[in-house]
Amino acid sequence: MLADTMRSIRRIAAVAAATACLAWGGTPALADVTISDSGSPLTGVAFDPQSSRLFAVSDNEGTNVLVTDAKGTKLGAVSFSAKTESVQGLAVYSGSLYVGDVGDSGGKRNKITVYKLPLEVGNQSYNSYDFRYPDGSHDAKSVLVSGRGRIYVVTAGENPGIYYAELEPSRSGVNKLSRASDAPAGVTDGVFLSDGVTMALRTGSGVQVIDASSWETRATLTYQGAPDGESITTFSGDKMLVGAGPQLREEAVPTSNSTVTISPSGEASSTPSPEPSESPGNSASPTSQETTTQGPEEKTTQPARGGTRLAIAAAAVLALALGAVVFFRKK
């Protein structure tokens, strides 16, 4: 009787494990997305999961944001009548498009501007927010919006940093940014992941996943052979799009340290990497020049979506096995 019970439990556990694998989803082959009519190299991309549309912008067409479907086919453009200097980043949050006029390669700007527009195709009215750094001018390539709606700017060049705005910035004056942490070297774009508190930054060497509540680096993806100046955005599921256009690579968001080799054809192959040694160039940890402050984002109590699915699957296996034990004992 006991042997029959154990065999039944093993069969149920096997079925539950198979179900868990389906829930986990595996890692399917990822495809590239080609942005039609992208023109100049892209300086910012953003994906709206509600409408499954992509938004893309280049520096010389900063007030004309290209809109495509999830495959890259052009649907139109979002335009607005403003005088921009150097649009370098896009973000989507709660039905609005954020356009970051934050580039300053000459270090001469006394303020930067982020525009907020509707996501609809056509010429749109907008709200504008002016910001000033607490420590002088900086060149930036990246604008992010957290799950709470807070605007972040990540600078490049000397002494790169992660800066954040007040949760409700003023539209009538110049808002002061606060420096939260050092940034990795060479950040060209960034995006908050679906949990709203974890950011993925496209750095000079790859992608870093950083917790914005503690500024700890959670994972580092190192590229070999990738172009410079790439943009990054979240995509469907737990995926991200990375590239300078017109072709964007669809990749899984890194959950551990790994290396990806980009072939001349644009295909990517991934291998795990050993734990890297910490250095100011590839870590968001504080250096001797700056100290890291507590992040303004609240720590989420929910695990990332992949971790949630794994936990549910494991719980299902355990529950089915325990249920089988109770059932056969009653028999």
C-alpha positions in Angstrom: 0.0 0.0 0.0 2.8 2.4 0.9 4.6 1.6 -2.3 1.5 2.3 -4.4 1.0 5.6 -2.5 4.6 6.7 -3.2 4.3 5.8 -6.9 1.1 7.8 -7.1 2.8 10.8 -5.4 5.7 10.6 -7.8 3.3 10.6 -10.8 1.4 13.5 -9.4 4.6 15.4 -8.7 5.8 14.8 -12.3 2.6 16.2 -13.7 2.8 19.2 -11.4 6.4 19.7 -12.4 5.5 19.7 -16.0 2.7 22.2 -15.3 5.3 24.3 -13.4 7.5 24.3 -16.5 4.6 25.5 -18.6 3.9 28.3 -16.0 7.6 29.2 -16.0 7.5 29.6 -19.7 11.0 28.6 -20.6 13.2 30.9 -22.8 11.8 31.0 -26.4 13.9 32.0 -29.3 13.8 35.8 -29.4 13.3 37.8 -32.6 14.5 41.2 -33.7 12.2 44.2 -34.3 13.0 46.5 -37.2 11.7 50.0 -36.9 10.5 51.2 -40.2 11.2 54.8 -41.3 13.5 55.3 -38.4 15.8 57.6 -40.4 18.6 58.8 -38.2 20.1 56.7 -35.3 17.6 56.4 -32.5 18.3 58.2 -29.2 15.3 56.9 -27.3 12.7 54.1 -27.5 9.8 53.3 -25.3 7.1 50.6 -25.3 3.5 50.9 -24.2 2.3 47.5 -23.0 -1.3 48.7 -23.0 -1.5 49.3 -26.7 1.6 47.2 -27.7 3.0 50.2 -29.5 6.6 51.3 -29.8 7.8 55.0 -29.7 11.1 56.0 -31.1 12.9 59.3 -31.5 16.2 60.7 -32.9 18.1 63.7 -31.9 17.4 65.7 -35.0 13.7 65.0 -34.9 13.1 65.5 -31.2 9.6 66.9 -31.5 8.4 64.2 -33.9 8.2 60.8 -32.2 7.7 57.8 -34.5 5.0 55.4 -33.5 5.0 51.7 -34.6 3.3 48.5 -33.8 5.2 45.8 -31.9 6.7 44.5 -35.1 8.1 47.9 -36.1 5.5 48.9 -38.7 4.9 52.6 -38.8 1.5 53.8 -37.5 2.2 57.5 -37.4 3.9 60.0 -35.2 3.3 62.0 -32.0 4.5 65.6 -32.6 4.5 68.7 -30.5 5.4 72.3 -31.0 8.4 73.1 -28.7 11.9 74.2 -29.3 14.2 71.4 -28.1 18.0 71.3 -27.9 18.9 67.6 -27.7 16.2 64.9 -27.2 17.9 61.9 -25.8 15.4 59.7 -24.0 11.7 58.5 -24.0 9.6 56.9 -21.3 6.0 55.8 -21.1 4.0 55.9 -17.9 0.3 55.8 -17.1 -0.9 56.8 -20.5 1.6 59.5 -21.2 4.8 59.8 -23.2 7.8 61.6 -21.6 10.3 63.2 -23.9 13.6 64.0 -22.4 15.4 67.1 -23.8 18.4 66.4 -21.6 21.5 66.2 -23.9 24.3 68.7 -23.2 27.5 67.5 -24.8 29.0 71.0 -24.6 28.1 71.4 -20.9 26.5 74.8 -21.4 22.9 74.3 -20.4 21.6 75.8 -17.1 18.5 73.6 -17.2 17.0 70.6 -19.0 13.4 69.9 -19.9 11.1 66.9 -19.9 7.9 67.0 -21.9 4.8 65.1 -21.1 2.4 64.3 -23.9 -0.6 62.0 -24.7 0.3 58.8 -26.4 -2.0 59.4 -29.4 -0.8 59.9 -32.9 -0.9 63.5 -34.1 0.1 67.0 -33.0 -0.4 67.1 -29.2 -0.4 69.7 -26.5 2.1 69.1 -23.7 3.2 69.9 -20.2 6.9 70.8 -19.8 9.0 70.5 -16.7 12.4 72.3 -16.3 15.1 70.8 -14.1 18.5 71.9 -12.8 21.2 69.6 -11.4 22.5 70.4 -7.9 26.1 70.2 -9.0 26.4 71.9 -12.3 25.6 71.0 -15.9 25.8 67.4 -17.2 25.3 65.5 -20.4 22.5 62.9 -20.2 21.2 60.2 -22.6 18.5 58.7 -20.4 15.1 59.6 -18.9 13.2 57.1 -16.8 9.8 57.2 -15.0 9.4 54.9 -12.0 6.3 53.0 -11.0 5.2 55.9 -8.8 5.6 58.4 -11.6 8.9 59.9 -10.5 11.2 61.3 -13.2 14.8 60.2 -13.2 17.7 61.4 -15.3 21.0 59.4 -15.6 24.0 61.4 -16.7 27.1 60.3 -18.7 30.6 61.8 -19.0 32.6 62.7 -15.9 31.2 61.8 -12.5 28.1 60.2 -13.9 25.1 60.0 -11.6 21.5 59.0 -11.1 19.3 62.0 -10.3 15.6 62.1 -9.4 12.9 64.8 -9.3 10.2 65.5 -6.7 7.2 63.3 -7.2 5.1 66.2 -8.5 7.4 68.7 -10.1 6.3 72.3 -10.8 5.4 73.5 -14.3 6.0 77.1 -13.5 9.6 77.2 -12.2 12.9 75.3 -12.4 12.8 72.1 -10.3 15.9 71.0 -8.5 17.1 67.4 -9.1 18.6 65.3 -6.3 21.6 63.0 -6.8 20.8 59.5 -5.5 23.8 57.5 -6.6 26.8 57.2 -8.9 25.8 55.8 -12.3 27.7 53.2 -14.3 30.0 54.6 -17.0 28.6 55.4 -20.4 24.9 55.1 -19.8 23.0 55.7 -23.1 19.5 54.8 -22.0 17.5 53.2 -19.3 14.0 52.0 -18.3 12.1 50.9 -15.2 11.1 47.3 -15.3 7.5 46.1 -14.6 7.9 46.2 -10.8 8.4 49.9 -11.0 11.4 50.0 -8.7 14.1 48.1 -10.7 15.8 49.9 -13.5 17.8 48.5 -16.4 20.5 50.8 -17.7 22.3 50.4 -21.1 25.8 51.2 -20.1 29.1 51.5 -22.1 29.7 47.8 -21.7 26.2 46.2 -21.5 23.1 46.3 -19.3 23.0 46.7 -15.5 19.9 45.9 -13.5 19.7 48.2 -10.4 17.4 48.3 -7.5 16.3 51.9 -7.1 15.3 51.5 -3.4 18.9 50.4 -2.4 21.0 51.2 -5.5 22.3 47.6 -5.4 23.2 46.1 -8.8 21.1 42.9 -9.2 22.5 41.6 -12.5 25.1 42.7 -15.1 24.9 41.7 -18.8 28.1 42.3 -20.7 28.0 42.8 -24.5 30.8 41.8 -26.9 30.5 43.3 -30.4 27.5 45.5 -29.7 27.2 49.0 -31.3 27.7 52.1 -29.2 25.0 54.5 -28.2 22.2 51.9 -27.9 18.7 52.6 -26.5 16.7 50.2 -24.3 13.1 49.6 -23.4 10.9 46.9 -21.8 9.0 44.8 -24.2 6.3 42.1 -24.0 6.5 39.9 -21.0 9.9 39.9 -19.2 11.8 41.0 -22.4 13.6 44.1 -23.4 14.5 45.7 -26.7 18.1 47.0 -27.2 19.6 48.8 -30.2 20.4 52.0 -32.0 18.0 51.3 -34.9 16.6 50.5 -37.2 17.0 47.0 -35.9 16.3 46.4 -32.2 17.4 43.1 -30.5 14.7 41.4 -28.4 16.4 39.9 -25.3 15.5 38.5 -21.9 16.0 40.9 -19.0 19.1 39.6 -17.2 18.6 38.0 -13.9 22.3 37.0 -13.3 25.7 38.0 -14.6 26.2 36.9 -18.2 27.9 37.8 -21.4 26.3 38.2 -24.8 28.2 38.1 -28.1 26.6 40.1 -30.9 27.5 38.7 -34.3 27.9 41.0 -37.4 24.4 39.8 -38.5 23.0 41.1 -35.2 22.3 37.7 -33.7 23.0 37.3 -30.0 24.4 34.3 -28.1 24.6 34.3 -24.3 26.9 32.6 -21.8 27.1 32.9 -18.0 29.8 35.2 -16.7 31.8 34.8 -13.5 31.1 37.3 -10.8 32.8 40.5 -11.8 35.0 42.5 -9.5 33.5 45.7 -8.3 34.8 48.9 -9.9 33.4 52.4 -10.4 33.2 51.8 -14.1 30.8 48.9 -14.0 28.9 49.3 -10.8 26.3 51.7 -9.3 28.0 51.5 -5.9 29.2 54.7 -4.5 32.8 55.9 -5.1 35.1 58.1 -3.1 33.7 61.1 -4.9 30.0 60.5 -4.0 27.9 58.7 -1.4 24.8 56.7 -2.2 21.6 58.0 -0.6 18.5 56.0 0.2 16.5 55.5 -2.9 13.1 57.4 -3.1 11.3 54.4 -4.5 9.5 52.2 -2.0 10.7 48.6 -1.9 8.1 46.4 -3.5 6.9 43.4 -1.5 6.2 41.6 -4.7 8.9 39.5 -6.4 9.7 40.0 -10.1 7.2 38.3 -12.4 9.5 35.5 -13.2 10.1 34.8 -9.5 6.3 34.9 -8.9 5.7 32.3 -11.5 8.4 30.1 -10.1 7.1 30.4 -6.5 3.5 29.6 -7.7 4.8 26.6 -9.6 6.8 25.3 -6.6 3.8 25.8 -4.3 1.6 23.9 -6.7 4.0 20.9 -6.7 4.1 20.9 -2.9 0.3 21.3 -2.6 -0.4 18.4 -5.0 2.0 16.1 -3.3 0.7 16.8 0.2 -2.8 16.4 -1.1 -2.0 13.1 -2.5 -0.6 12.0 0.9 -3.8 13.0 2.7 -5.9 11.3 0.0 -4.2 8.0 0.2 -4.0 8.0 4.0 -7.8 8.4 4.0 -8.1 5.5 1.6 
